[in-house]
Amino acid sequence: MRVLRISAGDTYSIRQQVLIPDHDIKKAKFENDDDEDISFHLGAFKDSKLVSVASFFYDRNPLFKDQHQYQLRGMATLPDYQAQGLSSELLTMAFPIIKQNFCTLLWCNARTSAMGYYEKVGFTQLDGKVFDIPGIGSHVLMYKNI
Ligand SMILES: CC(C)(COP(=O)(O)OP(=O)(O)OC[C@H]1O[C@@H](n2cnc3c(N)ncnc32)[C@H](O)[C@@H]1OP(=O)(O)O)[C@@H](O)C(=O)NCCC(=O)NCCS
C-alpha cells in the first residue's frame, strides 16, 4: 500500500461511489477543492489502484477556539478495501502536513454511522448534538487536537 498526494479530481469517483451513490458525480466536487492554498488531498493505492481518499481544508469552525484549523472531508474507502487500515494511514500522513501549516486542530462533520471509526483514530465529539445534512443523513461534530 502507498499513500500519495493526489488531485481533487482524483477523489471524485470514490467520493461519489462511497459517499453519495444516489447522486451525480458532479455533486462530489467540494468548494475550494482545487485551491492549493486551502486544500490538499491524499489517496491510498493498492496494486496501483486508488482505493481510499481523504481531503483536508484550511477552514475555521467558530465553535473551536483554535485560530488555525483544518476540516477533514470526503473520507472514503472502497467497500472491498475497508477495515484494512487505509483511512488511518491517510490520517497519519496528513497530521504532519497540517502541523507544518501551523494548525493544531482537525475537525469534521462525522456521519453517525462512522463515529466508531473516528473514535478509533482519536477524534472526540464536541457536544454530542446530532444534526441532519439533507440528502446524506445524521452527523455529529468531532475533532482531534494534533
Ligand atoms: C469510515 C471509513 C472511511 C473508514 O475507512 P477504513 O479504511 O475502513 O478505515 P480503517 O481500516 O483505517 O479503520 C480503522 C479502525 O476503525 C474501524 N472502523 C472502520 N469503519 C468503522 C465504522 N463505520 N464504525 C466503527 N468502526 C469502524 C476499523 O474496523 C478499524 O478498527 P481496528 O483498528 O480495530 O482494526 C470507511 O469505512 C468508509 O468509507 N465508510 C463509508 C463512508 C463514510 O462513512 N465515510 C465517513 C464520512 S463522515
The ligand as an SDF file (V2000), in Angstrom:
LIG
                    3D

 48 50  0  0  0  0  0  0  0  0999 V2000
  -15.3360    5.1780    7.6540 C   0  0  0  0  0  0  0  0  0  0  0  0
  -14.3050    4.7080    6.6060 C   0  0  0  0  0  0  0  0  0  0  0  0
  -13.7960    5.9230    5.8290 C   0  0  0  0  0  0  0  0  0  0  0  0
  -13.1480    4.0320    7.3520 C   0  0  0  0  0  0  0  0  0  0  0  0
  -12.1980    3.6390    6.3780 O   0  0  0  0  0  0  0  0  0  0  0  0
  -11.3130    2.3100    6.5410 P   0  0  0  0  0  0  0  0  0  0  0  0
  -10.2400    2.3830    5.5040 O   0  0  0  0  0  0  0  0  0  0  0  0
  -12.2060    1.1430    6.5620 O   0  0  0  0  0  0  0  0  0  0  0  0
  -10.7260    2.5840    7.9980 O   0  0  0  0  0  0  0  0  0  0  0  0
   -9.5860    1.7810    8.8130 P   0  0  0  0  0  0  0  0  0  0  0  0
   -9.4460    0.4010    8.2290 O   0  0  0  0  0  0  0  0  0  0  0  0
   -8.3800    2.6410    8.8860 O   0  0  0  0  0  0  0  0  0  0  0  0
  -10.3080    1.6890   10.2320 O   0  0  0  0  0  0  0  0  0  0  0  0
   -9.6810    1.9640   11.4610 C   0  0  0  0  0  0  0  0  0  0  0  0
  -10.4580    1.2740   12.5280 C   0  0  0  0  0  0  0  0  0  0  0  0
  -11.8190    1.7580   12.5520 O   0  0  0  0  0  0  0  0  0  0  0  0
  -12.7500    0.6750   12.3840 C   0  0  0  0  0  0  0  0  0  0  0  0
  -13.8990    1.1620   11.6150 N   0  0  0  0  0  0  0  0  0  0  0  0
  -13.9160    1.4580   10.3070 C   0  0  0  0  0  0  0  0  0  0  0  0
  -15.1460    1.9130    9.9530 N   0  0  0  0  0  0  0  0  0  0  0  0
  -15.9020    1.8920   11.0740 C   0  0  0  0  0  0  0  0  0  0  0  0
  -17.2490    2.2500   11.3730 C   0  0  0  0  0  0  0  0  0  0  0  0
  -18.0660    2.7350   10.4320 N   0  0  0  0  0  0  0  0  0  0  0  0
  -17.6970    2.0910   12.6610 N   0  0  0  0  0  0  0  0  0  0  0  0
  -16.8750    1.6060   13.6370 C   0  0  0  0  0  0  0  0  0  0  0  0
  -15.5670    1.2680   13.4090 N   0  0  0  0  0  0  0  0  0  0  0  0
  -15.1010    1.4150   12.1500 C   0  0  0  0  0  0  0  0  0  0  0  0
  -11.9550   -0.3780   11.6440 C   0  0  0  0  0  0  0  0  0  0  0  0
  -12.5140   -1.6650   11.8240 O   0  0  0  0  0  0  0  0  0  0  0  0
  -10.5910   -0.2490   12.2960 C   0  0  0  0  0  0  0  0  0  0  0  0
  -10.5980   -0.8690   13.5670 O   0  0  0  0  0  0  0  0  0  0  0  0
   -9.3110   -1.6590   14.1380 P   0  0  0  0  0  0  0  0  0  0  0  0
   -8.2220   -0.6150   14.2790 O   0  0  0  0  0  0  0  0  0  0  0  0
   -9.7940   -2.2180   15.4340 O   0  0  0  0  0  0  0  0  0  0  0  0
   -8.9790   -2.6930   13.1170 O   0  0  0  0  0  0  0  0  0  0  0  0
  -14.9100    3.6480    5.6340 C   0  0  0  0  0  0  0  0  0  0  0  0
  -15.4930    2.6090    6.3860 O   0  0  0  0  0  0  0  0  0  0  0  0
  -15.9330    4.2080    4.6880 C   0  0  0  0  0  0  0  0  0  0  0  0
  -15.5830    4.6360    3.5690 O   0  0  0  0  0  0  0  0  0  0  0  0
  -17.2060    4.2110    5.1020 N   0  0  0  0  0  0  0  0  0  0  0  0
  -18.2830    4.7310    4.2740 C   0  0  0  0  0  0  0  0  0  0  0  0
  -18.1500    6.2370    4.0580 C   0  0  0  0  0  0  0  0  0  0  0  0
  -18.1370    7.0310    5.3540 C   0  0  0  0  0  0  0  0  0  0  0  0
  -18.9790    6.8370    6.2270 O   0  0  0  0  0  0  0  0  0  0  0  0
  -17.1780    7.9710    5.4370 N   0  0  0  0  0  0  0  0  0  0  0  0
  -17.0760    8.8750    6.5670 C   0  0  0  0  0  0  0  0  0  0  0  0
  -17.9380   10.0570    6.2650 C   0  0  0  0  0  0  0  0  0  0  0  0
  -18.0170   11.1980    7.6330 S   0  0  0  0  0  0  0  0  0  0  0  0
  1  2  1  0
  2  3  1  0
  2  4  1  0
  2 36  1  0
  4  5  1  0
  5  6  1  0
  6  7  2  0
  6  8  1  0
  6  9  1  0
  9 10  1  0
 10 11  2  0
 10 12  1  0
 10 13  1  0
 13 14  1  0
 14 15  1  0
 15 16  1  0
 15 30  1  0
 16 17  1  0
 17 18  1  0
 17 28  1  0
 18 19  1  0
 18 27  1  0
 19 20  2  0
 20 21  1  0
 21 22  1  0
 21 27  2  0
 22 23  1  0
 22 24  2  0
 24 25  1  0
 25 26  2  0
 26 27  1  0
 28 29  1  0
 28 30  1  0
 30 31  1  0
 31 32  1  0
 32 33  2  0
 32 34  1  0
 32 35  1  0
 36 37  1  0
 36 38  1  0
 38 39  2  0
 38 40  1  0
 40 41  1  0
 41 42  1  0
 42 43  1  0
 43 44  2  0
 43 45  1  0
 45 46  1  0
 46 47  1  0
 47 48  1  0
M  END
$$$$
